[in-house]
């Protein structure tokens, strides 16, 4: 397979994009009045408190969500499954751990809910680390009659109904999940024999009116009463609140991202909410999927190819640290 120029072309494209993204900043009047790389406390990013050198290649982002029935902080909980877990950041907003799982260097980060908080976390990770892949792992509600509580949805793309991402890109800009990540997560779901669905996830700022659910006293605007049917008719599988920010920011700045969410209820069918339904399965799929992706990345690196191809085989993978053949982050798209 002759792809010797593939990695260098992707790196050139990444450099060109970074240059274009800096064009507005060159004329920004207040450029010298804001910290060039964000706020720091004791030399670390102020909000996550992470040590950037200890962040892994693959980042799993959690929300401290009681609807997922966590008995402890989700990042701390995941760290118990990693080899040589290490606390790399802890503050009032975020908790971060790093370690290895089947040779994949993984960082788990937990924080509050919604796109605004996801933006803060993603900004510091994208600005200060070389992490290549970002995976939202959380809970959601079904918007399709074919998706049931306890199922898991692997997103191929995110419907950007959150509001925050419009500050970064125009409304028609697509938040597409990494095809390699989707393949790896799907392979993990099949191996684990977990009931799963692959398709679109809707991400909204509001968990009530903006998601087609009544607010105080049953209040909602007339057009919001149509949201669930619009999603159902257009093939959206589930709804949540963070994936738009994570996928949009990662993709915009040359990284990979996706979402793997459990389903706790179904507003279409009337299946009632069950806290934590399917969430252990979602976490298992995410962890195994990232391990599979690390194998895929090593194989891609061997072929000097920027994406996974049907002609490649996971059997080509050889034992060894995932970062030994870590692909250039510019070749991730």
PAKOLTOR-945330 format. One record per residue (C-alpha): x, y, z. Coordinates in steps of 0.001 Angstrom, whole numbers, padded with zeros to 6 digits. Example, Ala and Ser with C-alpha at 12.3 -4.5 7.8 and 13.67 -1.06 7.14 Angstrom:
BEGIN
        c1        c2        c3
    012300   -004500    007800
    013670   -001060    007140
END
This chain:
BEGIN
        c1        c2        c3
    000000    000000    000000
    001647    003203   -001150
    000591    005994    001176
    003963    007493    001974
    002724    011033    001455
   -000567    010594    003329
    000678    011630    006770
    002681    014589    005497
   -000295    015832    003431
   -002552    015683    006487
    000033    017537    008562
    000275    020219    005871
   -003513    020527    005822
   -003560    020871    009606
   -000929    023622    009509
   -002871    025451    006800
   -006073    025257    008826
   -004337    026555    011953
   -002973    029483    009966
   -006420    030308    008581
   -007992    030122    012040
   -005506    032743    013253
   -006388    035323    010594
   -009056    037086    012676
   -006862    037128    015775
   -004211    039105    013914
   -006569    042095    013787
   -008221    041551    017176
   -007938    044805    019113
   -007706    043160    022547
   -005331    040366    021566
   -002629    041477    023997
   -005091    041853    026871
   -006103    038173    027144
   -003905    035210    028102
   -002635    033602    024901
   -003421    030064    026079
   -006043    030684    028723
   -005873    031159    032468
   -003223    029311    034479
   -002885    028570    038179
    000538    027424    039336
    001470    026794    035716
   -001477    024479    035016
   -004721    025129    033113
   -006883    026865    035700
   -010165    024991    035396
   -009160    021361    034862
   -005922    021609    036814
   -004442    018931    034558
   -000769    018230    034088
   -000745    018324    030261
    002199    015946    030033
    000185    013212    031749
   -002893    013361    029498
   -003284    010231    027376
   -003897    009914    023642
   -007549    008980    024209
   -009777    011142    026437
   -013106    009929    027832
   -015369    012725    029074
   -018025    012055    031730
   -020670    014154    033475
   -021273    013753    037211
   -024820    012772    036402
   -027155    011276    039039
   -029323    009959    036192
   -026495    007525    035377
   -026652    006174    038940
   -022988    006755    039713
   -022012    005708    043229
   -018795    007730    042993
   -017150    010210    040648
   -017243    008563    037179
   -013638    009409    036278
   -012428    007980    039577
   -014588    004934    039027
   -013131    004334    035565
   -009598    004793    036900
   -010044    001613    038963
   -010130   -000302    035679
   -006897    001205    034352
   -003360   -000047    034843
   -001188    002297    036931
   -003922    004934    037408
   -002689    008391    038310
   -004621    011460    039411
   -003551    014231    037016
   -005910    017038    037966
   -008571    017823    040524
   -010511    021001    041207
   -013936    022346    041913
   -015118    021711    038340
   -013230    018686    036989
   -011562    015476    038156
   -009007    013769    035890
   -007199    010429    035908
   -004795    008779    033469
   -003677    005180    033014
   -003436    002373    030506
   -005992   -000122    029267
   -004759   -002819    026891
   -001892   -000573    025786
   -004088    002470    025142
   -003075    005595    027063
   -006401    006848    028439
   -007471    009913    030392
   -010884    010041    032076
   -012307    013453    032989
   -015540    014187    034852
   -017290    017519    035214
   -020632    019269    035233
   -023341    018994    032597
   -024034    020933    029431
   -022118    022321    026488
   -020759    025425    028307
   -018877    023298    030827
   -017782    020876    028115
   -016369    023857    026218
   -014187    024870    029167
   -012770    021380    029506
   -012239    020919    025772
   -010531    024296    025434
   -007869    023423    027973
   -007344    019937    026554
   -007096    021134    022955
   -004901    024095    023815
   -002465    022342    026135
   -002290    018649    025187
   -001562    016382    022232
   -004534    014065    022893
   -005885    012858    019568
   -009322    011468    020436
   -012247    012662    022575
   -015180    010446    023504
   -018316    011613    025283
   -019571    008795    027530
   -022868    009415    029270
   -026603    008996    029494
   -029419    010054    027181
   -033110    009744    026374
   -034451    007916    023321
   -036146    009842    020505
   -036884    006807    018347
   -039435    004037    018862
   -036720    001508    018042
   -034405    002539    020910
   -035223    001273    024395
   -034054    001895    027967
   -030891   -000111    028571
   -029742    000224    024945
   -026581    002078    023903
   -026342    004612    021060
   -023074    005074    019150
   -023285    008421    017365
   -022273    008906    013746
   -023086    012621    013926
   -024519    015214    016290
   -027540    017426    015653
   -026289    020783    016949
   -029251    022174    018897
   -027083    023350    021790
   -026517    027009    020934
   -022909    027089    022129
   -021413    025620    018972
   -022981    028419    016923
   -020369    030652    018542
   -017730    028593    016710
   -019240    027635    013350
   -022238    028460    011170
   -025536    026584    011706
   -025059    024313    008683
   -021617    023090    009777
   -021881    019308    010419
   -020659    017780    013679
   -019498    014456    012252
   -018088    011764    014518
   -014811    010081    013582
   -015527    007074    011312
   -012609    005166    012859
   -014001    005756    016348
   -017505    004691    015266
   -016079    001466    013803
   -014068    000715    016947
   -017022    001322    019275
   -019296   -000817    017095
   -016769   -003642    017099
   -016627   -003435    020897
   -020431   -003499    021187
   -020625   -006601    018985
   -017870   -008363    020933
   -019601   -007547    024221
   -022975   -008638    022830
   -024637   -005369    023882
   -027826   -004146    022213
   -026755   -000982    020421
   -027778    001465    017694
   -025666    003535    015306
   -026900    006910    014108
   -027670    010525    015001
   -027643    012034    018490
   -029279    015393    019239
   -027477    017715    021621
   -029441    020586    023188
   -028670    023289    025725
   -032022    022816    027432
   -032945    019481    028919
   -036610    020528    029081
   -038298    022932    026627
   -035384    022823    024175
   -035537    019046    024182
   -039301    018890    023610
   -040142    018211    027251
   -042415    020454    029372
   -040885    022745    032007
   -042449    024293    035130
   -046188    023703    035289
   -046133    022034    031893
   -044838    025163    030124
   -043489    024935    026588
   -043699    027063    023462
   -046005    025784    020691
   -043173    024923    018303
   -041373    022964    021024
   -044292    020554    021215
   -043251    019378    017732
   -039577    018664    018541
   -039957    015014    019479
   -041928    014228    016318
   -039418    016095    014176
   -036605    014026    015651
   -038590    010808    015293
   -039406    011487    011638
   -035859    012550    010754
   -034215    009485    012285
   -032583    011001    015367
   -032015    008236    017904
   -031433    009996    021212
   -030876    013307    022960
   -028312    014608    025449
   -026439    017867    026228
   -022655    017661    025749
   -021793    015848    022521
   -022202    018858    020220
   -019541    020869    022021
   -017132    017939    022246
   -017451    016770    018633
   -017554    020270    017140
   -014509    021570    018988
   -012427    018449    018483
   -013177    018314    014757
   -012734    022043    014240
   -009266    021905    015755
   -008066    018808    013927
   -008784    016000    016374
   -011252    013085    016466
   -014375    012749    018574
   -017534    010759    019110
   -020234    009847    021605
   -021353    006621    023268
   -024459    007037    025419
   -026757    004741    027353
   -030507    005252    027133
   -032602    005642    030294
   -036100    006355    028927
   -038114    006809    025736
   -040473    009757    025354
   -041833    008346    022071
   -042968    004981    023406
   -043601    006100    026979
   -041047    003686    028450
   -040298    005136    031873
   -037009    006424    033206
   -034687    003938    034902
   -031608    005527    036503
   -028405    004076    035113
   -030134    001813    032581
   -027507    000446    030196
   -024793    002736    031482
   -022389    000027    032596
   -022635   -001336    029053
   -021916    002107    027587
   -018776    002458    029688
   -017664   -001071    028767
   -018151   -000314    025061
   -016255    002955    025389
   -013294    001365    027147
   -013035   -001642    024842
   -013683    000574    021827
   -010792    002862    022688
   -008526   -000173    023115
   -009577   -001406    019657
   -009023    002075    018221
   -005496    002114    019622
   -004825   -001131    017734
   -006302    000368    014577
   -004101    003433    014974
   -000971    001323    015237
   -001921   -000545    012066
   -002679    002715    010256
    000694    003995    011324
    002362    000904    009889
    000675    001590    006540
    001275    005361    006765
   -002424    005875    006180
   -004612    008614    007657
   -007751    006496    008080
   -008790    002896    008581
   -009373    000991    005344
   -011406   -002198    004721
   -008239   -003894    003438
   -006597   -003577    006864
   -006894   -006253    009541
   -006916   -005887    013308
   -004883   -009115    013382
   -001910   -007090    012147
   -001669   -005398    015542
    001358   -006318    017591
    001778   -005903    021362
    003413   -002723    022499
    002685    000729    023906
    000068    002583    021918
    002160    005754    021904
    005141    003990    020313
    003546    004445    016895
    001246    007294    017786
   -000009    008888    014545
    000423    012605    014017
   -002660    014383    015302
   -003011    016147    011959
   -003734    012816    010272
   -006770    012095    012415
   -009537    013341    010148
END
